């Protein structure tokens, strides 16, 4: 079962906030809460409103967890740092390095602006939700975590898992006792409308496959995705991972077959990017084409194939 249309209570401890495209997850146990995902800037203010409407006190949020350092997962962090007294921003060491780079945050702001314009045009947020970019073009991280670390709220503990492939800095989080697994973008980008998969292994194809296989073996009951909602029910979660893995392997094989058949890297990137863009026009066409170029690069690297053209 796929749950969407936030805000919505997933379990007694877990609330999904934000929008379908950009959800955030609030986990609360007793007087302590953890907010997973840093989202798009404009969605952060919407999520704060949703918390108030749901009776969530901002001061109860003790930690904000950044699953990986991509612009659509970090730009509301400064807002929550301002709204939530004493909050600790948590991310991997690699993600913290990205977020401390002014050049990276300057680029992230451009992406965030484009996403904000789309969400405004689509009526998902209003002008009142718009926020200013970080004044010093950095997003400080207070605590770095990695494989084997834990995050706690009340009597609940999330195990931290390194799940690279989508990015070098991707982390996932598993609360074994409650069967909750938060993977962000570590297990493919799935668009329920049209049943469309975009496997986005930007940094490593084999690591991406290994990460999906690893989290699938946890047999979670609740799977929180980086986009488009939550999968609930052990059988549904298992089916999701099976489909994600199959879609990833098929996408990889398509790339390999196309290149071996003589299609240039550039032409294939343009075609794959066009296909994604037609499904979701969140950003300009060339954004998706460039990112599909990264995916092609990783597939070819895994197969030991050298593309004749660079994207």
ChimeraX attribute file (.defattr): number of C-alpha atoms within 10 A of each C-alpha:
attribute: neighborCount
match mode: 1-to-1
recipient: residues
	/A:1	13
	/A:2	15
	/A:3	16
	/A:4	19
	/A:5	14
	/A:6	21
	/A:7	20
	/A:8	15
	/A:9	15
	/A:10	20
	/A:11	13
	/A:12	9
	/A:13	14
	/A:14	19
	/A:15	20
	/A:16	28
	/A:17	27
	/A:18	27
	/A:19	23
	/A:20	19
	/A:21	21
	/A:22	21
	/A:23	32
	/A:24	30
	/A:25	28
	/A:26	22
	/A:27	21
	/A:28	23
	/A:29	17
	/A:30	11
	/A:31	12
	/A:32	18
	/A:33	24
	/A:34	22
	/A:35	23
	/A:36	24
	/A:37	26
	/A:38	30
	/A:39	26
	/A:40	30
	/A:41	28
	/A:42	28
	/A:43	30
	/A:44	29
	/A:45	22
	/A:46	19
	/A:47	25
	/A:48	21
	/A:49	16
	/A:50	18
	/A:51	19
	/A:52	11
	/A:53	11
	/A:54	13
	/A:55	9
	/A:56	16
	/A:57	15
	/A:58	16
	/A:59	14
	/A:60	18
	/A:61	24
	/A:62	20
	/A:63	24
	/A:64	25
	/A:65	26
	/A:66	27
	/A:67	28
	/A:68	30
	/A:69	25
	/A:70	22
	/A:71	22
	/A:72	23
	/A:73	25
	/A:74	25
	/A:75	30
	/A:76	26
	/A:77	24
	/A:78	21
	/A:79	19
	/A:80	24
	/A:81	17
	/A:82	10
	/A:83	15
	/A:84	18
	/A:85	13
	/A:86	13
	/A:87	20
	/A:88	18
	/A:89	23
	/A:90	21
	/A:91	26
	/A:92	24
	/A:93	15
	/A:94	17
	/A:95	24
	/A:96	24
	/A:97	16
	/A:98	19
	/A:99	25
	/A:100	16
	/A:101	14
	/A:102	15
	/A:103	12
	/A:104	17
	/A:105	25
	/A:106	16
	/A:107	12
	/A:108	22
	/A:109	20
	/A:110	13
	/A:111	20
	/A:112	25
	/A:113	18
	/A:114	15
	/A:115	21
	/A:116	24
	/A:117	19
	/A:118	16
	/A:119	19
	/A:120	16
	/A:121	11
	/A:122	11
	/A:123	10
	/A:124	16
	/A:125	20
	/A:126	17
	/A:127	11
	/A:128	9
	/A:129	17
	/A:130	19
	/A:131	19
	/A:132	13
	/A:133	20
	/A:134	17
	/A:135	8
	/A:136	10
	/A:137	18
	/A:138	19
	/A:139	23
	/A:140	18
	/A:141	21
	/A:142	13
	/A:143	14
	/A:144	15
	/A:145	20
	/A:146	19
	/A:147	14
	/A:148	9
	/A:149	13
	/A:150	15
	/A:151	17
	/A:152	17
	/A:153	18
	/A:154	11
	/A:155	9
	/A:156	17
	/A:157	17
	/A:158	20
	/A:159	17
	/A:160	20
	/A:161	21
	/A:162	20
	/A:163	30
	/A:164	27
	/A:165	25
	/A:166	26
	/A:167	22
	/A:168	18
	/A:169	24
	/A:170	26
	/A:171	27
	/A:172	26
	/A:173	26
	/A:174	23
	/A:175	19
	/A:176	16
	/A:177	10
	/A:178	15
	/A:179	15
	/A:180	22
	/A:181	26
	/A:182	25
	/A:183	23
	/A:184	27
	/A:185	26
	/A:186	29
	/A:187	30
	/A:188	27
	/A:189	20
	/A:190	22
	/A:191	16
	/A:192	11
	/A:193	8
	/A:194	8
	/A:195	7
	/A:196	13
	/A:197	17
	/A:198	19
	/A:199	26
	/A:200	25
	/A:201	30
	/A:202	21
	/A:203	19
	/A:204	22
	/A:205	27
	/A:206	15
	/A:207	18
	/A:208	25
	/A:209	24
	/A:210	17
	/A:211	24
	/A:212	23
	/A:213	16
	/A:214	12
	/A:215	22
	/A:216	20
	/A:217	10
	/A:218	14
	/A:219	17
	/A:220	25
	/A:221	18
	/A:222	25
	/A:223	28
	/A:224	26
	/A:225	24
	/A:226	28
	/A:227	20
	/A:228	22
	/A:229	26
	/A:230	23
	/A:231	24
	/A:232	20
	/A:233	17
	/A:234	16
	/A:235	13
	/A:236	17
	/A:237	23
	/A:238	20
	/A:239	14
	/A:240	20
	/A:241	19
	/A:242	15
	/A:243	15
	/A:244	22
	/A:245	22
	/A:246	13
	/A:247	18
	/A:248	23
	/A:249	15
	/A:250	13
	/A:251	20
	/A:252	21
	/A:253	13
	/A:254	14
	/A:255	21
	/A:256	18
	/A:257	12
	/A:258	13
	/A:259	20
	/A:260	12
	/A:261	9
	/A:262	10
	/A:263	16
	/A:264	17
	/A:265	23
	/A:266	18
	/A:267	15
	/A:268	19
	/A:269	26
	/A:270	20
	/A:271	15
	/A:272	21
	/A:273	21
	/A:274	20
	/A:275	15
	/A:276	17
	/A:277	18
	/A:278	10
	/A:279	13
	/A:280	14
	/A:281	13
	/A:282	19
	/A:283	15
	/A:284	12
	/A:285	17
	/A:286	14
	/A:287	15
	/A:288	23
	/A:289	24
	/A:290	17
	/A:291	19
	/A:292	28
	/A:293	23
	/A:294	18
	/A:295	25
	/A:296	29
	/A:297	24
	/A:298	22
	/A:299	25
	/A:300	18
	/A:301	14
	/A:302	14
	/A:303	11
	/A:304	9
	/A:305	14
	/A:306	12
	/A:307	18
	/A:308	12
	/A:309	9
	/A:310	11
	/A:311	19
